[in-house]
Amino acid sequence: MIVYIDSNIFVNAKRRKEKTTHKISKEFMDYVIKLNRKEDKIDFFTSRYTGVELASAMIRQTQNKYRAKSILYELGKEWEDKIGLIPENPKKTIKWEDFLKRLQEIVIEYKVPASDSIHAMALLELSPNYFVTWNKKHFAPLIKKMKNTIMVDPKEFMSELKKVRIKNKKMKEEELYKEVFRRLFERKKFSIDKEIRNYLAHFYNK
């Protein structure tokens, strides 16, 4: 199972000023850190550009470059074995003209804000099972065309997770995770067409 996490989840998990999303974002990230990627068979990814966005948030929050760098270092050590980065090969040579042209095409085709185009590119490259973000409206046109990807925010996920935990105390983390998304799917919280619904129904019945 592959899950892509938007940068705003990371940022809000560290920015205490984000009163409406900080607590739930931190709760979600704490959950991600506790999982064992190999044993639970759940792979989490984000863009390498997330580090840049997080650096911007931390310097604005701390107003101290040494403190900001310290926080980024600590987070890097904490997340390095838990969250994969896209592109996976940082040494791969890219042509900047082609790279920027591709971002322009994505912005025009999927109507995503320029600041989200990097993540949209990563989503298209990775084609994850799930995409976790607070900016669902920004990515709606893109996700609608990505028939194998479900978009959800941390609040939806964590709310359902708590209910599932109470009823399934002995359930393994991998199965717990699948059960949460299965329930969300059945409640039709996602704007998906009949073809996608049939595909996911087949996936969950395996």
Secondary structure by P-SEA (a helix, b strand, c coil): cbbbbcaaaaaaaccccccccaaaaaaaaaaaaacccccccbbbbbbcaaaaaaaaaaaaacccaaaaaaaaaaaaaacccccccccccccccccaaaaaaaaaaaaaaccccccaaaaaaaaaacccccccccccccaaaaaaacccbbbbcaaaaaaaaaaaaaacccccaaaaaaaaaaaaaaaccccccaaaaaaaaaaaac
